[in-house]
């Protein structure tokens, strides 16, 4: 998911540099949404992993 966020951010930068405002805005918006979704999923999995490790006795 982070890979897609980076791809859409690059598309937005290129489109913005070439003057395609609508495409740049849409790509930037999609990149922001995907990046936030990546952060939320990563945080949830991090805390789930810590909870599982503490139940097993690993930390």
N, CA, C and O atoms as a Tripos MOL2 file, in Angstrom:
@<TRIPOS>MOLECULE
protein
  236   235    59     0     0
PROTEIN
NO_CHARGES

@<TRIPOS>ATOM
      1 N           0.8200   -1.1780    0.0000 N.3       1 UNK1
      2 CA          0.0000    0.0000    0.0000 C.3       1 UNK1
      3 C           0.8730    1.2540    0.0000 C.2       1 UNK1
      4 O           0.5390    2.2440   -0.6510 O.2       1 UNK1
      5 N           1.9740    1.2120    0.7190 N.am      2 UNK2
      6 CA          2.8840    2.3540    0.7200 C.3       2 UNK2
      7 C           3.4620    2.5540   -0.6780 C.2       2 UNK2
      8 O           3.6920    3.6850   -1.1080 O.2       2 UNK2
      9 N           3.6950    1.4500   -1.3810 N.am      3 UNK3
     10 CA          4.2130    1.5340   -2.7430 C.3       3 UNK3
     11 C           3.2500    2.3020   -3.6470 C.2       3 UNK3
     12 O           3.6730    3.1340   -4.4500 O.2       3 UNK3
     13 N           1.9500    2.0190   -3.5120 N.am      4 UNK4
     14 CA          0.9500    2.7250   -4.3150 C.3       4 UNK4
     15 C           0.8660    4.2000   -3.9400 C.2       4 UNK4
     16 O           0.6820    5.0510   -4.8110 O.2       4 UNK4
     17 N           0.9990    4.5090   -2.6600 N.am      5 UNK5
     18 CA          0.9840    5.9040   -2.2330 C.3       5 UNK5
     19 C           2.1540    6.6660   -2.8570 C.2       5 UNK5
     20 O           1.9980    7.8020   -3.3040 O.2       5 UNK5
     21 N           3.3220    6.0310   -2.8830 N.am      6 UNK6
     22 CA          4.4890    6.6780   -3.4860 C.3       6 UNK6
     23 C           4.2990    6.8480   -4.9850 C.2       6 UNK6
     24 O           4.6620    7.8850   -5.5410 O.2       6 UNK6
     25 N           3.7350    5.8420   -5.6430 N.am      7 UNK7
     26 CA          3.4900    5.9270   -7.0880 C.3       7 UNK7
     27 C           2.5470    7.0820   -7.4020 C.2       7 UNK7
     28 O           2.8140    7.8690   -8.3100 O.2       7 UNK7
     29 N           1.4310    7.1940   -6.6500 N.am      8 UNK8
     30 CA          0.4900    8.2680   -6.9120 C.3       8 UNK8
     31 C           1.0730    9.6300   -6.5550 C.2       8 UNK8
     32 O           0.7250   10.6280   -7.1870 O.2       8 UNK8
     33 N           1.9540    9.6940   -5.5540 N.am      9 UNK9
     34 CA          2.6120   10.9580   -5.2340 C.3       9 UNK9
     35 C           3.5370   11.3910   -6.3710 C.2       9 UNK9
     36 O           3.5980   12.5750   -6.7040 O.2       9 UNK9
     37 N           4.2540   10.4430   -6.9620 N.am     10 UNK10
     38 CA          5.1290   10.7550   -8.0980 C.3      10 UNK10
     39 C           4.2980   11.2020   -9.2910 C.2      10 UNK10
     40 O           4.6630   12.1590   -9.9740 O.2      10 UNK10
     41 N           3.1850   10.5210   -9.5520 N.am     11 UNK11
     42 CA          2.2960   10.9260  -10.6450 C.3      11 UNK11
     43 C           1.7900   12.3430  -10.4140 C.2      11 UNK11
     44 O           1.7180   13.1390  -11.3500 O.2      11 UNK11
     45 N           1.4390   12.6590   -9.1680 N.am     12 UNK12
     46 CA          0.9510   14.0040   -8.8490 C.3      12 UNK12
     47 C           2.0360   15.0500   -9.0730 C.2      12 UNK12
     48 O           1.7580   16.1310   -9.5910 O.2      12 UNK12
     49 N           3.2720   14.7350   -8.6860 N.am     13 UNK13
     50 CA          4.3690   15.6830   -8.8900 C.3      13 UNK13
     51 C           4.6350   15.9250  -10.3790 C.2      13 UNK13
     52 O           4.8310   17.0630  -10.8070 O.2      13 UNK13
     53 N           4.6390   14.8530  -11.1540 N.am     14 UNK14
     54 CA          4.8870   14.9810  -12.5900 C.3      14 UNK14
     55 C           3.7450   15.7400  -13.2550 C.2      14 UNK14
     56 O           3.9800   16.6380  -14.0640 O.2      14 UNK14
     57 N           2.5170   15.3830  -12.9160 N.am     15 UNK15
     58 CA          1.3650   16.0620  -13.5090 C.3      15 UNK15
     59 C           1.3280   17.5340  -13.1040 C.2      15 UNK15
     60 O           0.9710   18.3940  -13.9100 O.2      15 UNK15
     61 N           1.6920   17.8210  -11.8670 N.am     16 UNK16
     62 CA          1.7230   19.2100  -11.4250 C.3      16 UNK16
     63 C           2.7910   20.0080  -12.1570 C.2      16 UNK16
     64 O           2.5760   21.1700  -12.5010 O.2      16 UNK16
     65 N           3.9410   19.3870  -12.3950 N.am     17 UNK17
     66 CA          5.0180   20.0690  -13.1090 C.3      17 UNK17
     67 C           4.6470   20.3390  -14.5660 C.2      17 UNK17
     68 O           5.0820   21.3320  -15.1480 O.2      17 UNK17
     69 N           3.8490   19.4560  -15.1450 N.am     18 UNK18
     70 CA          3.4430   19.6280  -16.5390 C.3      18 UNK18
     71 C           2.1930   20.4890  -16.6890 C.2      18 UNK18
     72 O           1.7940   20.8030  -17.8110 O.2      18 UNK18
     73 N           1.5740   20.8710  -15.5880 N.am     19 UNK19
     74 CA          0.4330   21.7750  -15.6610 C.3      19 UNK19
     75 C          -0.9260   21.0990  -15.6970 C.2      19 UNK19
     76 O          -1.9250   21.7580  -15.9860 O.2      19 UNK19
     77 N          -0.9950   19.8180  -15.4160 N.am     20 UNK20
     78 CA         -2.2730   19.1160  -15.3870 C.3      20 UNK20
     79 C          -2.8230   19.1820  -13.9620 C.2      20 UNK20
     80 O          -2.6180   18.2600  -13.1720 O.2      20 UNK20
     81 N          -3.5100   20.2550  -13.6390 N.am     21 UNK21
     82 CA         -3.9630   20.4980  -12.2690 C.3      21 UNK21
     83 C          -4.9420   19.4630  -11.7420 C.2      21 UNK21
     84 O          -4.8110   19.0170  -10.6020 O.2      21 UNK21
     85 N          -5.9100   19.0770  -12.5410 N.am     22 UNK22
     86 CA         -6.9180   18.1230  -12.0890 C.3      22 UNK22
     87 C          -6.3390   16.7560  -11.7880 C.2      22 UNK22
     88 O          -6.6580   16.1470  -10.7670 O.2      22 UNK22
     89 N          -5.4910   16.2780  -12.6780 N.am     23 UNK23
     90 CA         -4.8690   14.9740  -12.4870 C.3      23 UNK23
     91 C          -3.9320   15.0130  -11.2850 C.2      23 UNK23
     92 O          -3.8800   14.0660  -10.4990 O.2      23 UNK23
     93 N          -3.1920   16.1110  -11.1450 N.am     24 UNK24
     94 CA         -2.2590   16.2330  -10.0250 C.3      24 UNK24
     95 C          -3.0100   16.2470   -8.6990 C.2      24 UNK24
     96 O          -2.5920   15.6030   -7.7370 O.2      24 UNK24
     97 N          -4.1020   16.9690   -8.6500 N.am     25 UNK25
     98 CA         -4.8900   17.0250   -7.4140 C.3      25 UNK25
     99 C          -5.4870   15.6830   -7.0460 C.2      25 UNK25
    100 O          -5.4740   15.2870   -5.8810 O.2      25 UNK25
    101 N          -6.0110   14.9810   -8.0440 N.am     26 UNK26
    102 CA         -6.6130   13.6730   -7.7900 C.3      26 UNK26
    103 C          -5.5560   12.6730   -7.3350 C.2      26 UNK26
    104 O          -5.7860   11.9060   -6.4000 O.2      26 UNK26
    105 N          -4.4040   12.6800   -7.9890 N.am     27 UNK27
    106 CA         -3.3400   11.7520   -7.6090 C.3      27 UNK27
    107 C          -2.7930   12.0710   -6.2210 C.2      27 UNK27
    108 O          -2.5040   11.1640   -5.4400 O.2      27 UNK27
    109 N          -2.6530   13.3410   -5.9210 N.am     28 UNK28
    110 CA         -2.1620   13.7240   -4.5930 C.3      28 UNK28
    111 C          -3.1580   13.3240   -3.5120 C.2      28 UNK28
    112 O          -2.7630   12.8480   -2.4480 O.2      28 UNK28
    113 N          -4.4370   13.5120   -3.7790 N.am     29 UNK29
    114 CA         -5.4620   13.1060   -2.8120 C.3      29 UNK29
    115 C          -5.4590   11.6060   -2.5730 C.2      29 UNK29
    116 O          -5.5640   11.1510   -1.4340 O.2      29 UNK29
    117 N          -5.3400   10.8440   -3.6430 N.am     30 UNK30
    118 CA         -5.3070    9.3950   -3.5180 C.3      30 UNK30
    119 C          -4.0430    8.9400   -2.7910 C.2      30 UNK30
    120 O          -4.0900    8.0030   -1.9950 O.2      30 UNK30
    121 N          -2.9240    9.5910   -3.0580 N.am     31 UNK31
    122 CA         -1.6780    9.2390   -2.3720 C.3      31 UNK31
    123 C          -1.8000    9.5100   -0.8750 C.2      31 UNK31
    124 O          -1.3250    8.7150   -0.0630 O.2      31 UNK31
    125 N          -2.4260   10.6180   -0.5030 N.am     32 UNK32
    126 CA         -2.6160   10.9380    0.9160 C.3      32 UNK32
    127 C          -3.4860    9.8870    1.6030 C.2      32 UNK32
    128 O          -3.1720    9.4370    2.7060 O.2      32 UNK32
    129 N          -4.5760    9.5010    0.9480 N.am     33 UNK33
    130 CA         -5.4880    8.5070    1.5240 C.3      33 UNK33
    131 C          -4.7720    7.1720    1.7110 C.2      33 UNK33
    132 O          -4.8890    6.5500    2.7670 O.2      33 UNK33
    133 N          -4.0350    6.7280    0.6970 N.am     34 UNK34
    134 CA         -3.3290    5.4560    0.7860 C.3      34 UNK34
    135 C          -2.2440    5.4950    1.8470 C.2      34 UNK34
    136 O          -2.0240    4.4990    2.5370 O.2      34 UNK34
    137 N          -1.5550    6.6330    1.9940 N.am     35 UNK35
    138 CA         -0.5020    6.7400    2.9910 C.3      35 UNK35
    139 C          -1.0800    6.6760    4.3990 C.2      35 UNK35
    140 O          -0.5220    6.0100    5.2710 O.2      35 UNK35
    141 N          -2.1850    7.3600    4.6220 N.am     36 UNK36
    142 CA         -2.8280    7.3170    5.9400 C.3      36 UNK36
    143 C          -3.3310    5.9050    6.2350 C.2      36 UNK36
    144 O          -3.1950    5.4190    7.3580 O.2      36 UNK36
    145 N          -3.9100    5.2510    5.2370 N.am     37 UNK37
    146 CA         -4.3770    3.8780    5.4270 C.3      37 UNK37
    147 C          -3.2040    2.9580    5.7670 C.2      37 UNK37
    148 O          -3.3280    2.0820    6.6220 O.2      37 UNK37
    149 N          -2.0690    3.1560    5.0990 N.am     38 UNK38
    150 CA         -0.8720    2.3730    5.4040 C.3      38 UNK38
    151 C          -0.4390    2.5900    6.8500 C.2      38 UNK38
    152 O          -0.1300    1.6280    7.5540 O.2      38 UNK38
    153 N          -0.4140    3.8340    7.2970 N.am     39 UNK39
    154 CA         -0.0020    4.1230    8.6680 C.3      39 UNK39
    155 C          -0.9420    3.4900    9.6900 C.2      39 UNK39
    156 O          -0.4870    2.9560   10.7010 O.2      39 UNK39
    157 N          -2.2360    3.5430    9.4360 N.am     40 UNK40
    158 CA         -3.2090    2.9670   10.3680 C.3      40 UNK40
    159 C          -3.0280    1.4530   10.4440 C.2      40 UNK40
    160 O          -2.9870    0.8850   11.5360 O.2      40 UNK40
    161 N          -2.9200    0.8020    9.2890 N.am     41 UNK41
    162 CA         -2.7570   -0.6520    9.2670 C.3      41 UNK41
    163 C          -1.4420   -1.0560    9.9260 C.2      41 UNK41
    164 O          -1.3990   -2.0390   10.6650 O.2      41 UNK41
    165 N          -0.3690   -0.3080    9.6670 N.am     42 UNK42
    166 CA          0.9250   -0.6220   10.2730 C.3      42 UNK42
    167 C           0.8510   -0.4850   11.7930 C.2      42 UNK42
    168 O           1.4040   -1.3190   12.5110 O.2      42 UNK42
    169 N           0.1770    0.5500   12.2940 N.am     43 UNK43
    170 CA          0.0590    0.7480   13.7440 C.3      43 UNK43
    171 C          -0.7640   -0.3710   14.3800 C.2      43 UNK43
    172 O          -0.4060   -0.8870   15.4390 O.2      43 UNK43
    173 N          -1.8610   -0.7390   13.7340 N.am     44 UNK44
    174 CA         -2.7020   -1.8140   14.2690 C.3      44 UNK44
    175 C          -1.9220   -3.1240   14.3270 C.2      44 UNK44
    176 O          -1.9710   -3.8260   15.3370 O.2      44 UNK44
    177 N          -1.2100   -3.4580   13.2660 N.am     45 UNK45
    178 CA         -0.4400   -4.7040   13.2530 C.3      45 UNK45
    179 C           0.6970   -4.6660   14.2660 C.2      45 UNK45
    180 O           1.0210   -5.6890   14.8690 O.2      45 UNK45
    181 N           1.3060   -3.5030   14.4590 N.am     46 UNK46
    182 CA          2.3690   -3.3690   15.4550 C.3      46 UNK46
    183 C           1.8380   -3.6760   16.8500 C.2      46 UNK46
    184 O           2.4480   -4.4430   17.5950 O.2      46 UNK46
    185 N           0.7030   -3.0790   17.2040 N.am     47 UNK47
    186 CA          0.1510   -3.2960   18.5380 C.3      47 UNK47
    187 C          -0.4060   -4.7080   18.7130 C.2      47 UNK47
    188 O          -0.3570   -5.2630   19.8110 O.2      47 UNK47
    189 N          -0.9380   -5.2940   17.6330 N.am     48 UNK48
    190 CA         -1.3910   -6.6760   17.7220 C.3      48 UNK48
    191 C          -0.2040   -7.6130   17.9410 C.2      48 UNK48
    192 O          -0.3040   -8.5760   18.7020 O.2      48 UNK48
    193 N           0.9090   -7.3340   17.2820 N.am     49 UNK49
    194 CA          2.1070   -8.1480   17.4640 C.3      49 UNK49
    195 C           2.6620   -8.0350   18.8710 C.2      49 UNK49
    196 O           3.0970   -9.0330   19.4470 O.2      49 UNK49
    197 N           2.6520   -6.8380   19.4300 N.am     50 UNK50
    198 CA          3.1300   -6.6590   20.8020 C.3      50 UNK50
    199 C           2.2250   -7.3710   21.7950 C.2      50 UNK50
    200 O           2.7030   -7.9520   22.7700 O.2      50 UNK50
    201 N           0.9080   -7.3280   21.5470 N.am     51 UNK51
    202 CA         -0.0310   -7.9980   22.4480 C.3      51 UNK51
    203 C           0.1700   -9.5200   22.3860 C.2      51 UNK51
    204 O           0.1410  -10.1960   23.4140 O.2      51 UNK51
    205 N           0.3720  -10.0450   21.1800 N.am     52 UNK52
    206 CA          0.5870  -11.4910   21.0380 C.3      52 UNK52
    207 C           1.9020  -11.8980   21.6890 C.2      52 UNK52
    208 O           1.9790  -12.9570   22.3130 O.2      52 UNK52
    209 N           2.9260  -11.0830   21.5560 N.am     53 UNK53
    210 CA          4.2190  -11.4170   22.1530 C.3      53 UNK53
    211 C           4.1290  -11.3980   23.6850 C.2      53 UNK53
    212 O           4.7540  -12.2210   24.3530 O.2      53 UNK53
    213 N           3.3630  -10.4730   24.2320 N.am     54 UNK54
    214 CA          3.2610  -10.4240   25.7020 C.3      54 UNK54
    215 C           2.4450  -11.6140   26.2360 C.2      54 UNK54
    216 O           2.6870  -12.0810   27.3490 O.2      54 UNK54
    217 N           1.4870  -12.0990   25.4490 N.am     55 UNK55
    218 CA          0.7200  -13.2590   25.8750 C.3      55 UNK55
    219 C           1.5810  -14.5220   25.8570 C.2      55 UNK55
    220 O           1.4180  -15.4090   26.6940 O.2      55 UNK55
    221 N           2.4870  -14.5890   24.9030 N.am     56 UNK56
    222 CA          3.3660  -15.7500   24.7820 C.3      56 UNK56
    223 C           4.4550  -15.6880   25.8370 C.2      56 UNK56
    224 O           4.9690  -16.7200   26.2680 O.2      56 UNK56
    225 N           4.8070  -14.4860   26.2500 N.am     57 UNK57
    226 CA          5.8540  -14.3300   27.2460 C.3      57 UNK57
    227 C           7.1230  -13.7540   26.6580 C.2      57 UNK57
    228 O           8.1930  -13.8310   27.2610 O.2      57 UNK57
    229 N           6.9970  -13.1810   25.4840 N.am     58 UNK58
    230 CA          8.1880  -12.6560   24.8420 C.3      58 UNK58
    231 C           8.4700  -11.1940   25.1180 C.2      58 UNK58
    232 O           9.4350  -10.6550   24.5760 O.2      58 UNK58
    233 N           7.6880  -10.5410   25.9210 N.am     59 UNK59
    234 CA          8.0540   -9.1620   26.1150 C.3      59 UNK59
    235 C           7.0700   -8.4000   26.8640 C.2      59 UNK59
    236 O           7.2610   -7.2070   27.0990 O.2      59 UNK59
@<TRIPOS>BOND
     1     1     2 1
     2     2     3 1
     3     3     4 2
     4     3     5 am
     5     5     6 1
     6     6     7 1
     7     7     8 2
     8     7     9 am
     9     9    10 1
    10    10    11 1
    11    11    12 2
    12    11    13 am
    13    13    14 1
    14    14    15 1
    15    15    16 2
    16    15    17 am
    17    17    18 1
    18    18    19 1
    19    19    20 2
    20    19    21 am
    21    21    22 1
    22    22    23 1
    23    23    24 2
    24    23    25 am
    25    25    26 1
    26    26    27 1
    27    27    28 2
    28    27    29 am
    29    29    30 1
    30    30    31 1
    31    31    32 2
    32    31    33 am
    33    33    34 1
    34    34    35 1
    35    35    36 2
    36    35    37 am
    37    37    38 1
    38    38    39 1
    39    39    40 2
    40    39    41 am
    41    41    42 1
    42    42    43 1
    43    43    44 2
    44    43    45 am
    45    45    46 1
    46    46    47 1
    47    47    48 2
    48    47    49 am
    49    49    50 1
    50    50    51 1
    51    51    52 2
    52    51    53 am
    53    53    54 1
    54    54    55 1
    55    55    56 2
    56    55    57 am
    57    57    58 1
    58    58    59 1
    59    59    60 2
    60    59    61 am
    61    61    62 1
    62    62    63 1
    63    63    64 2
    64    63    65 am
    65    65    66 1
    66    66    67 1
    67    67    68 2
    68    67    69 am
    69    69    70 1
    70    70    71 1
    71    71    72 2
    72    71    73 am
    73    73    74 1
    74    74    75 1
    75    75    76 2
    76    75    77 am
    77    77    78 1
    78    78    79 1
    79    79    80 2
    80    79    81 am
    81    81    82 1
    82    82    83 1
    83    83    84 2
    84    83    85 am
    85    85    86 1
    86    86    87 1
    87    87    88 2
    88    87    89 am
    89    89    90 1
    90    90    91 1
    91    91    92 2
    92    91    93 am
    93    93    94 1
    94    94    95 1
    95    95    96 2
    96    95    97 am
    97    97    98 1
    98    98    99 1
    99    99   100 2
   100    99   101 am
   101   101   102 1
   102   102   103 1
   103   103   104 2
   104   103   105 am
   105   105   106 1
   106   106   107 1
   107   107   108 2
   108   107   109 am
   109   109   110 1
   110   110   111 1
   111   111   112 2
   112   111   113 am
   113   113   114 1
   114   114   115 1
   115   115   116 2
   116   115   117 am
   117   117   118 1
   118   118   119 1
   119   119   120 2
   120   119   121 am
   121   121   122 1
   122   122   123 1
   123   123   124 2
   124   123   125 am
   125   125   126 1
   126   126   127 1
   127   127   128 2
   128   127   129 am
   129   129   130 1
   130   130   131 1
   131   131   132 2
   132   131   133 am
   133   133   134 1
   134   134   135 1
   135   135   136 2
   136   135   137 am
   137   137   138 1
   138   138   139 1
   139   139   140 2
   140   139   141 am
   141   141   142 1
   142   142   143 1
   143   143   144 2
   144   143   145 am
   145   145   146 1
   146   146   147 1
   147   147   148 2
   148   147   149 am
   149   149   150 1
   150   150   151 1
   151   151   152 2
   152   151   153 am
   153   153   154 1
   154   154   155 1
   155   155   156 2
   156   155   157 am
   157   157   158 1
   158   158   159 1
   159   159   160 2
   160   159   161 am
   161   161   162 1
   162   162   163 1
   163   163   164 2
   164   163   165 am
   165   165   166 1
   166   166   167 1
   167   167   168 2
   168   167   169 am
   169   169   170 1
   170   170   171 1
   171   171   172 2
   172   171   173 am
   173   173   174 1
   174   174   175 1
   175   175   176 2
   176   175   177 am
   177   177   178 1
   178   178   179 1
   179   179   180 2
   180   179   181 am
   181   181   182 1
   182   182   183 1
   183   183   184 2
   184   183   185 am
   185   185   186 1
   186   186   187 1
   187   187   188 2
   188   187   189 am
   189   189   190 1
   190   190   191 1
   191   191   192 2
   192   191   193 am
   193   193   194 1
   194   194   195 1
   195   195   196 2
   196   195   197 am
   197   197   198 1
   198   198   199 1
   199   199   200 2
   200   199   201 am
   201   201   202 1
   202   202   203 1
   203   203   204 2
   204   203   205 am
   205   205   206 1
   206   206   207 1
   207   207   208 2
   208   207   209 am
   209   209   210 1
   210   210   211 1
   211   211   212 2
   212   211   213 am
   213   213   214 1
   214   214   215 1
   215   215   216 2
   216   215   217 am
   217   217   218 1
   218   218   219 1
   219   219   220 2
   220   219   221 am
   221   221   222 1
   222   222   223 1
   223   223   224 2
   224   223   225 am
   225   225   226 1
   226   226   227 1
   227   227   228 2
   228   227   229 am
   229   229   230 1
   230   230   231 1
   231   231   232 2
   232   231   233 am
   233   233   234 1
   234   234   235 1
   235   235   236 2
@<TRIPOS>SUBSTRUCTURE
     1 UNK1         2 RESIDUE 1 A UNK
     2 UNK2         6 RESIDUE 1 A UNK
     3 UNK3        10 RESIDUE 1 A UNK
     4 UNK4        14 RESIDUE 1 A UNK
     5 UNK5        18 RESIDUE 1 A UNK
     6 UNK6        22 RESIDUE 1 A UNK
     7 UNK7        26 RESIDUE 1 A UNK
     8 UNK8        30 RESIDUE 1 A UNK
     9 UNK9        34 RESIDUE 1 A UNK
    10 UNK10       38 RESIDUE 1 A UNK
    11 UNK11       42 RESIDUE 1 A UNK
    12 UNK12       46 RESIDUE 1 A UNK
    13 UNK13       50 RESIDUE 1 A UNK
    14 UNK14       54 RESIDUE 1 A UNK
    15 UNK15       58 RESIDUE 1 A UNK
    16 UNK16       62 RESIDUE 1 A UNK
    17 UNK17       66 RESIDUE 1 A UNK
    18 UNK18       70 RESIDUE 1 A UNK
    19 UNK19       74 RESIDUE 1 A UNK
    20 UNK20       78 RESIDUE 1 A UNK
    21 UNK21       82 RESIDUE 1 A UNK
    22 UNK22       86 RESIDUE 1 A UNK
    23 UNK23       90 RESIDUE 1 A UNK
    24 UNK24       94 RESIDUE 1 A UNK
    25 UNK25       98 RESIDUE 1 A UNK
    26 UNK26      102 RESIDUE 1 A UNK
    27 UNK27      106 RESIDUE 1 A UNK
    28 UNK28      110 RESIDUE 1 A UNK
    29 UNK29      114 RESIDUE 1 A UNK
    30 UNK30      118 RESIDUE 1 A UNK
    31 UNK31      122 RESIDUE 1 A UNK
    32 UNK32      126 RESIDUE 1 A UNK
    33 UNK33      130 RESIDUE 1 A UNK
    34 UNK34      134 RESIDUE 1 A UNK
    35 UNK35      138 RESIDUE 1 A UNK
    36 UNK36      142 RESIDUE 1 A UNK
    37 UNK37      146 RESIDUE 1 A UNK
    38 UNK38      150 RESIDUE 1 A UNK
    39 UNK39      154 RESIDUE 1 A UNK
    40 UNK40      158 RESIDUE 1 A UNK
    41 UNK41      162 RESIDUE 1 A UNK
    42 UNK42      166 RESIDUE 1 A UNK
    43 UNK43      170 RESIDUE 1 A UNK
    44 UNK44      174 RESIDUE 1 A UNK
    45 UNK45      178 RESIDUE 1 A UNK
    46 UNK46      182 RESIDUE 1 A UNK
    47 UNK47      186 RESIDUE 1 A UNK
    48 UNK48      190 RESIDUE 1 A UNK
    49 UNK49      194 RESIDUE 1 A UNK
    50 UNK50      198 RESIDUE 1 A UNK
    51 UNK51      202 RESIDUE 1 A UNK
    52 UNK52      206 RESIDUE 1 A UNK
    53 UNK53      210 RESIDUE 1 A UNK
    54 UNK54      214 RESIDUE 1 A UNK
    55 UNK55      218 RESIDUE 1 A UNK
    56 UNK56      222 RESIDUE 1 A UNK
    57 UNK57      226 RESIDUE 1 A UNK
    58 UNK58      230 RESIDUE 1 A UNK
    59 UNK59      234 RESIDUE 1 A UNK
